[in-house]
């Protein structure tokens, strides 16, 4: 175990327990001086927050170690010739779960850092949130008003019996109450878990039961695609069985009729609206759990990743400022940030709740869909509020391309935009160019960010001050972080070769464990490279000749055609570069001769006359062959209304394979567009009929 005590601002080698420095170096392959500089970097970032008690130990890192005494220590530090056998050994031996700790001994209150300290600094009149509802209702909430509302909600939580360590599941749309209750939970030291308001009762049930939540916060309904959609009925169904829920706190949003359980159900306006706006906040230890974030669950049930308070807020606040704040601090009061993610997604936690608010920023939150009542809704919002940084998913960019192939219509004033950003998965170069040209005016910086629920904040991204951007390239690690691209044995690979991206220098925002299942945390992320101490991200990547990094999609999405490893994202990007295709999902399907064949599911622009299946297939096959090479030609091309995506905008390629092969669908609880499944089934049935 390596322990890094509080240092000065001058980088010094870490002070460690006997032998621990050497152990850590063997584990991480990172020179001790580099580790020390990384620790000092995050110490300086943490000092930008308000701490009630300073920390005494900056960072503690205890890598995975063998539990069995029969496993020889050299197995974790083999020679190059022994690397592969050692890696195989570590797949079977019992290991300890890695221990990650930051700012031990330090105490702070996350909500105070996001709201109260700005009011105390005389900035209470600054707008914290511009809210726009889908029907057109609007609110501007200042930091002073937000402080009062969060204090009311904190008092209401206490009156409902919620205290430190209790779990609160929040099943709400993108409305101010979602931000308020999230901060209130953090303020009293409880743990929140936000659930996408479009998820099914079964998806919600799993999260309620897995967290052991005492309180469920929901709403009567939400506005979606121009109509009021019931929500509380799903909440009621989710908690109908055995669980720990004692109360359901209900926000009145649409005025829809709801079933009511007296004694259990409580209206927000009764509990929060009448509570005192004064609340004395308590400081909590830096490692106090802050929230549980559930992953997509592509294999097995979703994983509940646990993020803690001090380290997460440090990285969220610093990375928001680095990525999105005006480079000139004197100009930051003019910043208006808009992260378009649903508040239940980790991107919204970091860059729509905690990161912006910790910096005292002004931001926009929008309840509805981007094409309600028309596809220009986002452009209207950008113009109305003078949005300066617009951070969204490649999925939405491709949708905008399809709606506006010739660019943004005249009449939408997007001149306020200073910065664009993308998140979710690698953006296709063609979509990147359209985004920058038509939304960013051709010269706006684009921060193409790569990170995960597990890392808590951005790991790779260009800087907004860069002068040469590469469309679709995640570029390089942010300061204070380090990554490598390695082969199966953990050896760094040369440029142009696809490998596994690993994080060999994590930040303080890294998830600490999987809720209730530390063994899964070990096995999912740390076991494969336990010898080196690398975090396995699960994405494929490659270096280019400049040393910049290109993300190639999930490693389990890689296609192996006649021994050639092909990236799904590269093939999808080639398809999207064709004028007939605005969205593409590529999946491997079994083939007795080549191992994998390529099935391409493509979405055409609205109103496009679909060519015959054979003609379109040959045209797109030829196009991909020209862009990548003959080996990458799809064996099948299927036109579909939409491709299945998670709420974070990632294409669920696993479902495409299962639908094509007719096998049972795996977990679909993270699917945001369930209607896409029926559309794909119908398209496949039509294709089969045509080929008989």
N, C-alpha and C positions, 0 to 999 in steps of 0.2 A: 504494500500500500504506500502510495506517495502522497505526502501532505505538504501543501504549500502555505506557509503562514503569511500573514499580512506583510506586504512589502512596502517600500517607499516607491516613489515614482521612477526611481532609477532601476533598470532591469538588473537583477542579481540572480545567481543560480539558486534553484529551490533548495530549501532546507528539508531534509527527509529523514525518515527513520533509517536505522542502519541497514544498508543494502538496498533500500527501496528505490533510490535514484537509478541504480544500475538495472534493477528489475524493470522499472518503468521504461527505461531506454530500450531494453531488449524487447519489451512488449510492443511499444509504439513505433520503434525505429525512428523516432523523432529526437534530434539532438537536445540535450538538456537545456542549452541556451535558448533554443527556439521555443521550448515549452515554457521557460521562464518568461520570455517576452510575450507569449500569448496570455499567460496568467496576468501579467502586469497590464496588458491592454484591457482585459475585462475588469480589472480592479478600477482603472481610470473610468471606464464606462459606468460602473456601478456607483461611483462617487457623484454622478449626475442625478442620482435619486436621493430622496430624503430618507435617512435611516434614523430610527429612534435609538438604536444601539449599534455601534460599529462592529464589524465582524473581526474575529481573531484568527481565522484560518481561511485563506482565499479559496483553496481548492483541494479536494481529496479525491484521488483516483485509485481505485482498487480493481485491477483487471480480473477477468475470469481466470480461475486457477483450478487445477485438478483437486477433486475431493479425495480420491483414492491415493493412499500412500504408496501403492504399488506402481503408480505412474511416475517414472523417473523425471526429475526436474528438467534435464536436457531436452525432453520432448517438446518443451515450450520454446526452446531456443536452439533449434537444430542447425546444422550446416546447410548450405544451399542444396547439397545432394540429398539431404534427408527431409527436405521441406514437404514433399508430397506425402510420404508415409506419416509424418507428424500431423499434417492436416487431416488425413484419414482417421488417425487415432483420436483426434479431438472431436470427431463427429460422433463418437461412441462413449467416451469416458465421462463420468459425472464431473461437472464443473461448478464452481461457485458463480453466483450472479454478480456481474460487475457493480461496483459501488461508485456513484458519481455524486459529489457534494460540492456546493459552491457557497462561499460567504458564511461559513459556519459561525454561529455566535451572533451574527447580525440579525437585527429585528427591524421590521418595517411593516407598513400597511399599504397594500397594493392600491386600494381605492383612494386613499389619501394622496398617493403619488399621482394618481390619474385625474383628480378633481380638486381636492381641498387645497393642495399647496399652490395651485394656480390662483385660486380665489384669495388666499392669504398674501400672494404676491401682487395683488391689486389688479388682476386680470379677470375678475368675475364677470364683467360685462361682455367679454369676448364670446362669440358664438362657438359652442362646442359641437352641436349637431344641427344640421339642416335636414329635417325629415320631410320626405315626399311620399305620400301614400299613393297606391295605384289609382284610386278614384280622383286624385288631385288635391286632397287635403294636405296642408303643409304646416309645419311648426319649426320655429327657430328656438333652440334651447341654449341659453348661455351657461357658462361654467358655474355661476352662482346658483342658477335654477337647477342645474344638474346636481349640485351638491345637496340642495334641499331635498330633491326627489330621491337621491340615493340614501340619504339619512332616513327619510320616511320609510323607504323600503327595508332598510336595515332594522329599524324598530319593529316593523310589521313581521319580519322574519323571526325576530326574537320572541314576539308575542305568540307566534305559531309553534314555538318550541324548538326552533332551529338554532344550533350553536356551533362552536368550533368543531371541525371534522365531519359534521353531518353533510350528507350529499343531497343536492337539489338538482333535479332534472328540469330543464327549461325547454318547453315545446312551444315555441312562439315564432311568428314570422319576423321580418325585418321592420320592427317598430321601435319607438323610443323605450318602451317598457322593457324590451329585451336587454338593451344596454343597461338600463337602470337596475334591473334585478340582478344581472350578472355582476355589476360592481358592488351591489349590496351584499351579495353572497360572499364576495371576496372581502368586503369590509369587516364582516363578523368572523372571518376565519373558517367559514364553511367551504365546501367544494362543489363547484358547479359542473354540470355536463349538459351542453346544449345539443338539442336534437332538431334536425331540419323539419320545419313545419309541414312539409309534404310527405314525410315518411309515414308508413303504414302503422297501424296499431301494433302489429307483431314486432316491427323494428323498434318501436317505442317500448313495448313490453320488455324486450331483451335488455335494453339499457336501464330501465327502471329496476329490474330485478338484479342485474349484474352489479349495479352501483349500490344497491340496498338503500335507495333514496327514501327520505322521510317526507319530502315535499315535491309535488309536481306542479309546475307553473305552466299554464296554458291559456287559451283564449276561446271565446265563443266561436270565432271563425276568422278567416283571413280573405283578403281580396286577391284573386288570382285569375288572370286572363279575363278581366271585366266582370267577374261575378263573385259573390260572397260564397266561400267554400267552408262548410262546417269543419271544425277542428275538435271541439270538446268531445264529440262522440267517439273519436279515435282514442282520445285520452282516457275516457271512461272504459272503453274496451281493453285498453292496455293494462289497466290496474284492476281488472275484474277478478283476477285470481289472487293467489297468496303473494303478498309483498309487504314492504315496510312503510308504504305511503300512509301518512296520517292526515294530510290535508292536500287539497287541490286549490291553488290560487288562480282565479280566472280573470283575465283581462276582457273587458267588454270592448270589442273592436267593431264588429259588423252589426250588432243588435240581433243576431240570430237566436232563435229559440234553442234552449239547451235543457237537457235533463239535469236534475239537481239532487244531490245527496246532502240533506241537512246535517250539520255537524262536521262533515268532511269538506265540503265545497265552500269556498270563501271568495267573494267578489274582491277584485283588486281595489275598486273605489271605496269599498268599506274598510278593508284592512290597511291599505297603503295611503289612501286619500285622507283618512282621518288621523294618521299617525303623526307624531311630532317631527318637525323638520330639524330637530337638534339631536345629534347622536355623537357620543364621545367614542372615537375609534381607538381600538387597541392595536398595539404592534405585535406581530407574530414572527416566529423564527423564519429565516430565509428559506429553509427547506420545508415549510408548511405546504402541503399539497394545495394547489390553486384550482386546477380543473382536470377532468378526465375527458380525453378526446378519443372517440372511437374511429378506428380506421375502416376501410371499405370491406375488409373481410373477404378478400379474393380467394383465400383458402381457409376453410373453417369459419368459426364464428368471429365477428369483429373483435378487435383487440382494444381494450380501454387503456390508452396511454396516459400516464400520470405526469403532469407538469407541476413544478413547484414555484414558489412565489418570487424570491429574490433574484435567482439566476434567470428565470424566464423573463421577468420584467426588465432586467438589465439588457438582455439581448434584444427583446422586442423594441425597447425605447431607442437603443443605439442604432439598430438596423433600420428602423423607420426613418430616423433622422438622416442617416447616411444615404438611403435610397431615395427618399421622397421630399425631404425638406429642402428649401432653397439653399444653394451652397453659401449664399451670403446671409448670415444670421439676421442682419438688419432688414431683410426683405421677407422674412418668414411670416410676418403678420398677414401678408397678402395670400398666403398659401390656402387653398381649399382642396382638400384631398377627397378622392372618391375611390374606395375599394368596392367593387360591385358584388363581392361574394355574399352568399347567405351567411348570417351571423353564426350559424352552427358550424361552419367550416373553420379549420385552423387558420386559414388565411385571414379570415375576419377577426378571429381572436387577436392575432398579432398586428394586423395592419388596418383594422377597422374599429377595434376596441382599445386594447392596451397600448400599442405603440403610438398611435396618434394622440390619445388622451394623456399619456405620460409626458408627451412633448407640448401639451397645451395647444394642439392644432385644431383647426376648424375642418369639419368633414361633412360629407353628404351620406345619408343612408336612404335607400329607396326600397319600398315594399314589394313592388310588382315585377312583372316580366318585361323584358326589354322591347317587346313589340306590342305593348298594350298602351293606348288603343291603336298605335301604329308603329312601324319599325323605327321611327325617328325619335322615340321617347327619350332615349339616352342623350341624344344630341340636344334636345330641349332642356334637359336637366343640366347638362354641362354649361349651356348658355345662361340659364336662369341664375345659377349660383356662382358662375365664374370659376369653374373647376380648373385647377392648375395641374394636378396629377391624377391620371385616370388609369387605374390598375384593374385589369380584367383577365378573363381566361381566353385562350386561343379558340375555344368553342364559340364564344360570343363574337370574336373577331371574324371567324369564318361565316357566322350567321350574318353579320353586317355586310361582309363581302357579297353574300348571296342576295341580300336585300338591296344593296346599293353598289352594283358592279362598276358603275361609272364614277363612283365617289360620292361624297356627302353633298346632298342637294344644296343649292344656293338658298340662303335664308336662315341657315343654322350658323350661328356665330361661335366658332370653336377657337377663337383667337386667344382665349385665356389659357389654353393648355400649354404647359411648359415641359411636361414630362409624361411619357407613356410607360406602362408596365404590363407584363404578362406573367401568368402563374397557372399552375395546374399540370401542364406537361409541355414538352418542347413545342414551340410554335413553328408551323410550316413556314419556310422562307417566303413563299408567295403571299401568305396571309400577313406576315411581318411587314413586307414591303407595302401592301395595301394599307395597313394600319398606320404606318408612319407617314405615307404619302398623303392619304386622304383625311385622317383624323389629326395627325401631328404636323401637317403642313410641310412635310418633306425633310425637315431638319431637326425635329424634336428628338431628344435622347429617348431611347427605349431600354428600360431595365428588364431584361428577360430573365426572371428569377427562377432558380431551381432550389427547392427545399422540400421538406416533408413534415407530416404531422409529428413524426418522431423527433426531428431536429428543432422544432419549435419556432424557427425563424430562418430567413434566407441563408443559404450556404454559398451558392454560386450566383453571380450576376455581374454584368458590366457595371461600371460606375456612370452616374448621370453626367459626369464631367469628361467622359471619354470622347474622343474625336472620331475614332474609326469603329463603327459597329458592324458586326457580322450577323446578318439576318438568321435568327433561329439558334444563335450560339449563346450558351449560358456563361461562357467566358472563363471566369476564374473565381477562386475562393475569396470571400470577403475578408478583410483584416480580422485577426483573432481566430481564424479557422484554417483548417488544412485538409485537403483531399488528395487522394491518389486514384489512379485507374490501374487495376492489378489483374493478374490472371487467377486461376483457381488456387494456385499455391501462394498467392499474396505477393507475387513478384511484379513490380511496376513494368508496364508494357510500353512499347515504342509507339510513336505517332502512327495514326491510321489503322490501328488494330483495335477491335472492340474488346472491352473487358468489363470488369465490375467496378463501379465507382464506390469507394469507401471513404469514410470520414476518419482520418487519422489524428485530427486535432479538433475535438468537438467544442462547442460553446456552452455557456451556462444555461441556455434554453433547452438543452437536450432532455427528452423524457427520461424519467428515472426508473420506471418499471411499467409493467402491464398490471392493471388493477386486478388484484386477487390471483395473479398467475405469473410470478416472477420467473418461473421456469420457461414460460413462453417468450418472455423478454430476452432471456439468454439465448434460447434456441433460434429465435427469429432473426436476431440482429448481431449477436456477438460470437456465437459458437464457431462459425466457419473460419473466422480469422482470429480466434482466441489467442493464438501464439503471438500475433502481432499487436493485438489490442485494437483492431480496426472495427468500426461500426459498418455493417453491411447494409447499404441503402436499398439494394434490390433492383437498381437500374443499371442498364448497360450504358457505356459511354466510350468515347475515344478522344485522344488528343489530336489536334491538327498540327501542322508544321510549326506554328507559332507557340505551341504549348497551351492553346486555349482548349476548352472542353466542350464537347457536343454530347448532349444527352440523347440516347437512342431508344428509350422506352424500357419498360420492365423486362428484366432478363427472362422471365417466364413467357414473355411475348415474342422472343426471338425466334425467327424461322430458320430451320436447317433444311435447305433444299439441296439435295445431292452433295452434302458435305459443306455447302456454303452457308455461313451464318449471315443472315440478312436482318436488318432492323425494320420493324413494322413502321416506325415513324418516317424513315427514309422513303419507303414505298408509298406511304400515305402522302408525303410531301410531293412526290413525283405526280401522284394522281391529282392532287389539288392544284398543281400548276397547269393542268389542262383546263381550258375555258369552260368545259361542260361540267366540271366537278367543283362543288363548293365545300364538300365534307367527304371524308373517306375514312373507313375503318378497315384495317387489314388484319386477317387472322390466319394462323396456321391450321390446316386440316390434314388428316392422315392421308398418305399416298403410299401404296405398296412399293413403288419403284424409287421415288425420290426422298422418302421419309416424310417430308412436309410438302404440301402444295399450298399455294397462296390463294385465299379467297378474299376478294375485294368487295366491300359493301360501299356503294357510292351514293351520295345525295346530289341531285341536280338542282340548278337554280329554279326558283319558283316560276311556273309557267313554261318551262322548257319542254318542247316536244321530244319525247324520248325516242332515240333511234332504236331500230330493232336490236334485240339482244345480241345477236351474232355480230352486227356491225359495230355496236358500242364496245363489245368485248375486244374485238380485234383492234379498234382504234385506240383503246386505252392500253391494251397489251403492248402495242407498238410504241405508244408514248412512254410507258415505263421503261421499255427496253432502250429507248433513246436516252432517257434521263439517267438510268442506272446501269443497265446491261440486260442481255437476254435472260439471264438466270433469274431476274427479279420479276419476270412477266407473270401476272396473276393467271391462275388456271381457270378461275371463274370470276365474273363480274356481275354483281347483283345490284340493281337500282332499288333503293329503299327510301321511305319518307324521312327516316332519321336513324342515327346509330345510337346504341345505348350508352349513356354516360352516367358517371357518378355525379353527386351534387357539386363536386369540385371541378367538374368539366373534363375528367379523364374518360377516355373511351374504354368501355368494358369489353376488351377484345376476347376475353375468356368466354363471354356469353355468345359472341359471334361464332366462335368455334363450336360451341355446344349446340347452337341453333342450326348451324349448317350440317353437323353430323347427326343431329336428331337425338342427342344424349340428354340426360337430365340436367336442368339448369342448377348451378350452384347457388350460393347466397346472392340474393338480389336486393337485400334490405337497403343498400346504399344507392340504388338506382333512382335517378331523379325523373326520368321520362319513361315510365312503365309502358306507355302506349307504343313506344318504339318496338317492343317485342312482338306485338301483334302485327305491326307493319312488316317486320322482317319475315315472320312466319308466312304471311300472305305472299310476299315476294318470292320466297323460296318455293312455295307451293305452285305459284304461277310458272316459275322457271322449270320445275319438274314436269308440269303439264306440257310445256312447250317442247321439251326434249324427248317426250315419249314417242 
